[in-house]
């Protein structure tokens, strides 16, 4: 089996892939992991029996690497026959080829010989970040037509896909929720280090609010920071911790200047102790498909507040935990304050929802997709 991923930087889809790599049936599969760029904090978590190979060099500023990356991109977009030959020689053949994320990984796997399965982890209608890898919408649509199965991690993601790509392989679409390993989540939440202990001491005697994810625009952390500053101005004793790196980090730090209640932890290989210790997990994302960070919080019994989107609506089974999508920072600050007053009830909702995750059921569904795809004709 070949699994292709863009990289292993910290993110929801990347973490879910690591979960699968640790749990797949070694008697059924041998897995070769192919990364568009061999980089990312999660590479160290790949099991030793999974081989890793990169395709293009990391963008480290060197001119030769920039040239190689540019050549690859142009070949994939304008001279696909040449790239197809090169990739099949370089990567070899497999019983089944998995594109475990949309975008460049889907493009790469579409060139490989043998049965193919594509995973879609986002709402492609409202988060069109993949478009840059294709000449046009038809090119992207035709690429998905080459796959025997298209797996969506939520019904909302599937609906968005079909809104964007009309009549594309609808008979080959399936929804499989992400594998959530409750046992491992609870185990990792107990593993603490000096950084955690220092944070816990600094934030004690405050209400701990937390969010985990890349500091990218889609997460709308600016909205959350403004809401928390509003709470501080009302003399509420709260702190907000954001775990994750991304393009907006410096902008967010500037936005929080003047307040001492914000903690930008950056990337953490294991953020779960922080989530477990916090009073409320907050997601202000404009787009989610099946948010892993929310699932982990629910498993740990940490109450969740999340803005409405396809993924949050599907994973959270209580309206009391959902916020309107276009919420203002003033409304958000009031919602957080109200949630704190009802924390006991929201904690019970979190624990009950977290019990619904069943990784063994999900892995069986994965196996069925692999079997059906590999038995179909090329």
N, C-alpha and C positions, 0 to 999 in steps of 0.2 A: 504494500500500500504506500502510495506517495501522498503526503499532505503538504499543501502549499499555503504559506502564510506570508503576509507582507513583512513583518518583523515580529520581535517578541518584546516590544516596549510595553510598559504597564498600561493595561486596558482591559475592559470586560471580556471581549472576545478572546483576547490573548490568554487571560486567566482561565477561561473555560477550556481552551485548548490544552493547557497544562493539566487541568483536571482529567480530561479524556486520556492524555498521554500517560498519566499515572494509573489509570484504571482499565485500559483496554485489555482484551483477552489475548495474552501472549501466545496461546496455543492456536489462535485463529489467524493472527496478523503479525507481520513484521512491518514496522513503520519506518519510512524514510521521511524526515521533515525537511522541506525545502523552503528557505526564506528568500524573499526578493532581496533583502539586505540582512546579512547575518549580524544583527545587533538587538539590543534590548535587555532590560534588567531581568527579564524572566528566563533568559537562556539558561541561567544556572539552575533552574528548576526542571529542566527537561531531563527525564530519566536517562541513565547511562546506556540503556539498550536501544535508544532511539538515535539514529545517526542524523546529523545536521549538516546541511550544505547550503551555502549562499550562492546567489546568482550574480548580482552586481555588487560592486564595492560600496562601502559606507560613504556617505557624503561628508568627508572630513576636511573639506577645503582644498584638497590637492587637485591640481588641474587635470591630471591623468584620470582621476576617479570621476570628475565631473564629465569628462569626455565620454568615458565608458557608460556612465549612467544615461547621458544624452543619446548615445547611439542605441542603447537598449530601448529607450522610450520611443524613439523614432521608428525603429524596426517594428516594435509591437503595434504601432499605430498605422504605419504607411507601407511597411514591407513585411507583412506577417509570414509569408512563405519562407523567407530567409530565417526568421526567428524560430519558426516551427522546426525546421531542420536542425538548427543549432541546439535547441532545447531537448529534442528527442535524443540526440547524440549524447549530450551532457548528462541528462537525467536518467536515461534508459527507460525501460518499460515497467509497468506494474499491473497487477490484477485490477486495481481500481485507483483512480486519481481524484483527490479531494481538494477543492478550493475552499478553504475554511473561512474565507472572508470575501466580501464583495470587492470590486475594484481591480487592481493590478493582479491579484491572485487568481481571480476568475479569468482574466485575460490569459495568464500564463497556462493554466490548466486546460483552457480551450484548445491550446496548440498540441497537447500531449496525445499520444495514441492510447487507445483503450477506453473503457467506460469511465464516465466522469460524474461527480456529484458536486454541486455548488451549495455553499451555505450563505445565507443572507442574514446579517446580524443587525441591520438598521432599517429605518423607514426611508426607502430610496425616493419616495415622492417628496418628502419634506427635507431630506438631508441628501442632496444630490452630489456629494463629494466625489463619487466615482466617475462622474461624467468626463472628467479631464483625461481619463485613460482610453477613451474611445473617440473615434472620428465624429460620431453623431449618435443620436438616440437609436437609429436603426442598427448601427454597428453593435451597440451594447445589447440590444434586443436579440440580434442574430447570434451573438456570443452565447447567451443563455440557452438558445435553441440547441446547442451542441451537447447539453448536459442531460444525462438520463434521469437525474433527480435534482430538484431544487428544494433545499431544506430551509424553512423559515423558523426562527426561534420564537415567533409569536404570530397569532392570527392577524394582529395589526400590521405586522411587517409584510405578511402575505397580501393583505388588502392593498397596502400602499404600492407594492410591486405591480400588482395587476392594474392599478389605476395608471401607473406610469407606462408599463409595457403591455398593451392590450393583446390578449390572446396568445401569450407566450408560454408554451409548454404547460398549460394548466392541468393536463392529465398526469403530469409528472411532479406536481408540487405536493409537499407534505410539511406539516408543522410539527416540530419537535422542540419542546422547551429545553433550555440549557441544563446540562447535568449539574446539580447542586449537591455537593457532598457534605451533608450535615455533620457527619462524624469528624471529618477533617476541619471543618470550619470551627466547630467547638473546641477541637484540640489546639488549633493554631491561636485561638483567642486567649489561651492560657499562657502562651509563650511571650514573655515580656523581656525588655532589655533596658539599659540605662536611660536611653532617650525617652522611652515610655515612662519610666519612673519619674524623670525630671518633669515631663509634661503633666503627669498626674498630680505632682506636688504643686506646680504652678497654677493649675486650674482647680484645685480643691476649693471647696466652699463657693463654687460657681455652678450655674447650670451649664452643662457641657453640650453644645450643639456641634454636629460634625457632618461633613460631606466628604465623599471619596470619589475621585475621578480626575481625568485630565483637565487642566485649567484651560479649556478651549471655549470659544464663544458659545457653542451649543449648550454648555452646562449652565450658563447664565449666573455665574458666581457673583457678578457685580450686583445683581438684583438681591442676592442673599446677603451680601455685605452691607448694602444700604438698609436692608430690613433689620439687621442686627444693630447697626449704629442707631437706628430709631429706637430700638429697645433699650440701648445704653442711655440714650437721651431721656428715656422715661425712668431712669434709675433702676433698671432691672439688671441683676447680677448674672450676666451670661458671658460665655466665651464661645467663639466659633473656631473650630479647627478644620482646615482644608488639607486633605492628604492627596497629593498628586502634583505632577509637573505638566507644563504645556505652554502654549504661546502667550497666554494672558497673565502669567504669573506676576511679572513686574508691574503690569497695569493694575492688577488687583492689590498688590502690596501698596502701591501709591494711593489707591482708593481708600485703603484702611489707615493711612497715615493720620496720626493724631489720636488714635485709640489704642489702648493696650490690651484689648480683649480678643485679638485675632492671632491665630497660630497657623502659619503656613509651613507645614511639616515637609513638603516636597514628597518625592517618591519614597514609599515604604514597602519593602518586600512583603511585610506582614502588617497590614493596617488593622487587623481584626481586634487586637487588644484595645485599641483606641475606640473602635466602634462599640465594643462590649462595655466599656467604661463610661460611654456617653449617655446623655439623657434622651436625646432625639437625633435621629439621622434625617437630614433634609436633602431632598433632590429638587433642584429647580430647572432641570434639563428641559429644553424645548422639544427634543426628540430622543426617544429611547425605543428599543425594540424588545429586549428582555433584560432589564438592568440587573447585572450580577451583584453590584454593591448593595442594592435594595434587598435582594434575596438573602445575602449574607447577614444583613442587619436583622431581618425578620427571624432567621434561624437563631440568632443570638438573643432575641427578645428585646432588642432596642427599638423603641417606637419609631415609626417612619411617617414623615410628611413628604408628599411628592406632588409636583405639578402634573396635571393630566397630560398624558400622551399615550400612544399605542401600547408601549411596554409597561408603563406604570399602571395603567388601567387594567392590564391583563394579570399582572403579578400580585396586585393588592386587591383583596376582596372586601374591603370596607370603604365606604364613601367618607368615613370620618378621617381617613388618612390621605385623602386626595384633595388637591387644591386646583382651582380653575387655572387653565393654561396661561391666560393673559393677566395673571395676578399682579398687582402693583406692589412696590416694596412696603408701603404702609399697610396694605391688606395682609401681606405676608408676615409682617411683624406682629400684627394682631392675631393671626392664625397660630403662630408659634406660641404666643403667650397663652392663648386658649388651650392649645394642646398640652402645655405644661400643667395647666389646671386639671386636665383629664388624663394625666400620664398613666395612672393605674389601668384604666380601661384600654388605652392604646398599647400598653405593654402586653396585656392579655391577648389583644388582637394580633400582635406581632408573633407571640409564641404559637398561637393556634394556626396562623398562616404558615409559619416556618415548618410545622409538622407535615405539611402537604407535599414537600419536595421528596422525590424518590429517585435517587441516582440510578438504582438498578433497573427501574422501569425505563428510564431514558436511554441507558446503554443498550437495552434490548431493542429499542426503537432504532438506535443507530445501526445495530447489526442487521436488522431487517432491511433498512435502506441500502446498506452496502451489498447485501445478498441480492436484492432485486436489481440493483444497478449492474452488478458484475455478471449476472446471468442473462442480461438483455443483450441483443445484438448491437454491435458497434454502428 
